[in-house]
Amino acid sequence: MTREHAGDSRILVPYDGSEPATAALEFAFETFPDAAITALYVIPIAETTFEPLEGPELRLPVTERAREYATDLLEEATALAASADRELETEVAAGKPERRIVDRAADEGYETIVIGSHGRDGVSRVLLGSVAESVVRRSPVPVTVVR
């Protein structure tokens, strides 16, 4: 894709409110000024919970509290977009984060994924670091990892 056609591009930014996710979103705004950007929060659910049920009509067991948390995080992302004078689509998915991110990028025609190098602190920081690594390995589209 040439730079002059970048206005048609769609960028997917997995967002969990962490510093690297915020940096990834800001990077996407700066680097792709004409692209449509979507922030995606994946409510993590252990794969063993839903893998046998996976299919087009899948309804995962997600608590209201988890949905509220997702909404709050994506409101932060929307505020970041507003401060950058950009529009932002937001989406929530549930499941194994790396799988949902890669599937969303492939199924919905995103040209690029921009992802933070790791997520929230403590143990999840290590786990979400592995999410970024898995997305890089499995993605059918280019992935930019932002520190």
Contacts in CASP RR format, 6 or more apart in sequence:
PFRMAT RR
TARGET T0000
AUTHOR 0000-0000-0000
METHOD contacts of the structure
MODEL  1
MTREHAGDSRILVPYDGSEPATAALEFAFETFPDAAITALYVIPIAETTF
EPLEGPELRLPVTERAREYATDLLEEATALAASADRELETEVAAGKPERR
IVDRAADEGYETIVIGSHGRDGVSRVLLGSVAESVVRRSPVPVTVVR
1 9 0 8 1.000
1 111 0 8 1.000
6 32 0 8 1.000
6 33 0 8 1.000
6 34 0 8 1.000
6 35 0 8 1.000
7 34 0 8 1.000
7 35 0 8 1.000
7 36 0 8 1.000
9 32 0 8 1.000
9 34 0 8 1.000
9 35 0 8 1.000
9 36 0 8 1.000
9 111 0 8 1.000
9 112 0 8 1.000
10 35 0 8 1.000
10 36 0 8 1.000
10 37 0 8 1.000
10 38 0 8 1.000
10 108 0 8 1.000
10 109 0 8 1.000
10 110 0 8 1.000
10 111 0 8 1.000
11 28 0 8 1.000
11 32 0 8 1.000
11 35 0 8 1.000
11 36 0 8 1.000
11 37 0 8 1.000
11 38 0 8 1.000
11 110 0 8 1.000
11 111 0 8 1.000
11 112 0 8 1.000
11 113 0 8 1.000
11 114 0 8 1.000
12 38 0 8 1.000
12 40 0 8 1.000
12 101 0 8 1.000
12 104 0 8 1.000
12 105 0 8 1.000
12 108 0 8 1.000
12 110 0 8 1.000
12 112 0 8 1.000
12 113 0 8 1.000
12 114 0 8 1.000
13 21 0 8 1.000
13 24 0 8 1.000
13 25 0 8 1.000
13 28 0 8 1.000
13 37 0 8 1.000
13 38 0 8 1.000
13 39 0 8 1.000
13 40 0 8 1.000
13 77 0 8 1.000
13 113 0 8 1.000
13 114 0 8 1.000
13 115 0 8 1.000
14 21 0 8 1.000
14 24 0 8 1.000
14 39 0 8 1.000
14 40 0 8 1.000
14 41 0 8 1.000
14 42 0 8 1.000
14 97 0 8 1.000
14 101 0 8 1.000
14 113 0 8 1.000
14 115 0 8 1.000
14 116 0 8 1.000
14 131 0 8 1.000
14 135 0 8 1.000
15 21 0 8 1.000
15 22 0 8 1.000
15 24 0 8 1.000
15 25 0 8 1.000
15 39 0 8 1.000
15 40 0 8 1.000
15 41 0 8 1.000
15 73 0 8 1.000
15 74 0 8 1.000
15 77 0 8 1.000
16 41 0 8 1.000
16 73 0 8 1.000
16 119 0 8 1.000
16 120 0 8 1.000
16 128 0 8 1.000
17 73 0 8 1.000
17 76 0 8 1.000
17 77 0 8 1.000
17 119 0 8 1.000
17 120 0 8 1.000
18 116 0 8 1.000
18 118 0 8 1.000
18 119 0 8 1.000
18 120 0 8 1.000
18 121 0 8 1.000
18 125 0 8 1.000
18 128 0 8 1.000
20 116 0 8 1.000
20 117 0 8 1.000
20 118 0 8 1.000
20 119 0 8 1.000
20 146 0 8 1.000
20 147 0 8 1.000
21 115 0 8 1.000
21 116 0 8 1.000
21 119 0 8 1.000
22 80 0 8 1.000
23 116 0 8 1.000
23 146 0 8 1.000
23 147 0 8 1.000
24 114 0 8 1.000
24 115 0 8 1.000
24 116 0 8 1.000
24 144 0 8 1.000
24 146 0 8 1.000
25 37 0 8 1.000
25 39 0 8 1.000
25 77 0 8 1.000
25 80 0 8 1.000
25 81 0 8 1.000
25 114 0 8 1.000
26 80 0 8 1.000
26 84 0 8 1.000
27 114 0 8 1.000
27 144 0 8 1.000
27 146 0 8 1.000
28 35 0 8 1.000
28 37 0 8 1.000
28 114 0 8 1.000
29 37 0 8 1.000
29 80 0 8 1.000
29 81 0 8 1.000
29 84 0 8 1.000
29 86 0 8 1.000
30 84 0 8 1.000
31 114 0 8 1.000
31 144 0 8 1.000
32 112 0 8 1.000
35 111 0 8 1.000
36 87 0 8 1.000
36 89 0 8 1.000
37 81 0 8 1.000
37 86 0 8 1.000
37 87 0 8 1.000
37 88 0 8 1.000
37 89 0 8 1.000
38 88 0 8 1.000
38 89 0 8 1.000
38 90 0 8 1.000
38 91 0 8 1.000
38 110 0 8 1.000
39 74 0 8 1.000
39 77 0 8 1.000
39 78 0 8 1.000
39 81 0 8 1.000
39 88 0 8 1.000
39 89 0 8 1.000
39 90 0 8 1.000
39 91 0 8 1.000
40 90 0 8 1.000
40 91 0 8 1.000
40 92 0 8 1.000
40 93 0 8 1.000
40 100 0 8 1.000
40 101 0 8 1.000
40 104 0 8 1.000
41 70 0 8 1.000
41 73 0 8 1.000
41 74 0 8 1.000
41 90 0 8 1.000
41 91 0 8 1.000
41 92 0 8 1.000
41 93 0 8 1.000
42 92 0 8 1.000
42 93 0 8 1.000
42 94 0 8 1.000
42 95 0 8 1.000
42 96 0 8 1.000
42 97 0 8 1.000
42 100 0 8 1.000
42 101 0 8 1.000
43 60 0 8 1.000
43 62 0 8 1.000
43 66 0 8 1.000
43 67 0 8 1.000
43 69 0 8 1.000
43 70 0 8 1.000
43 92 0 8 1.000
43 93 0 8 1.000
43 94 0 8 1.000
43 95 0 8 1.000
44 94 0 8 1.000
44 95 0 8 1.000
44 96 0 8 1.000
44 97 0 8 1.000
45 60 0 8 1.000
45 61 0 8 1.000
45 62 0 8 1.000
45 94 0 8 1.000
45 95 0 8 1.000
45 96 0 8 1.000
46 96 0 8 1.000
47 95 0 8 1.000
47 96 0 8 1.000
47 99 0 8 1.000
49 60 0 8 1.000
49 61 0 8 1.000
50 58 0 8 1.000
50 60 0 8 1.000
50 95 0 8 1.000
60 94 0 8 1.000
60 95 0 8 1.000
62 94 0 8 1.000
66 94 0 8 1.000
67 92 0 8 1.000
70 92 0 8 1.000
71 92 0 8 1.000
74 90 0 8 1.000
74 92 0 8 1.000
77 88 0 8 1.000
77 90 0 8 1.000
78 88 0 8 1.000
78 90 0 8 1.000
80 88 0 8 1.000
81 87 0 8 1.000
81 88 0 8 1.000
91 104 0 8 1.000
93 100 0 8 1.000
93 104 0 8 1.000
94 100 0 8 1.000
97 128 0 8 1.000
97 131 0 8 1.000
98 130 0 8 1.000
98 131 0 8 1.000
98 134 0 8 1.000
98 135 0 8 1.000
98 138 0 8 1.000
101 113 0 8 1.000
101 115 0 8 1.000
101 131 0 8 1.000
101 135 0 8 1.000
101 139 0 8 1.000
102 134 0 8 1.000
102 135 0 8 1.000
102 138 0 8 1.000
102 139 0 8 1.000
102 140 0 8 1.000
104 110 0 8 1.000
105 113 0 8 1.000
105 139 0 8 1.000
105 140 0 8 1.000
105 141 0 8 1.000
106 139 0 8 1.000
106 140 0 8 1.000
106 141 0 8 1.000
109 141 0 8 1.000
110 141 0 8 1.000
111 141 0 8 1.000
111 142 0 8 1.000
112 141 0 8 1.000
112 142 0 8 1.000
112 143 0 8 1.000
112 144 0 8 1.000
113 135 0 8 1.000
113 139 0 8 1.000
113 141 0 8 1.000
113 142 0 8 1.000
113 143 0 8 1.000
113 144 0 8 1.000
114 143 0 8 1.000
114 144 0 8 1.000
114 146 0 8 1.000
115 131 0 8 1.000
115 132 0 8 1.000
115 135 0 8 1.000
115 143 0 8 1.000
115 144 0 8 1.000
115 145 0 8 1.000
115 146 0 8 1.000
116 132 0 8 1.000
116 145 0 8 1.000
116 146 0 8 1.000
116 147 0 8 1.000
117 129 0 8 1.000
117 132 0 8 1.000
117 145 0 8 1.000
117 146 0 8 1.000
117 147 0 8 1.000
118 125 0 8 1.000
118 126 0 8 1.000
118 128 0 8 1.000
118 129 0 8 1.000
118 132 0 8 1.000
119 125 0 8 1.000
119 128 0 8 1.000
119 129 0 8 1.000
119 131 0 8 1.000
120 128 0 8 1.000
132 145 0 8 1.000
135 143 0 8 1.000
136 143 0 8 1.000
136 145 0 8 1.000
END
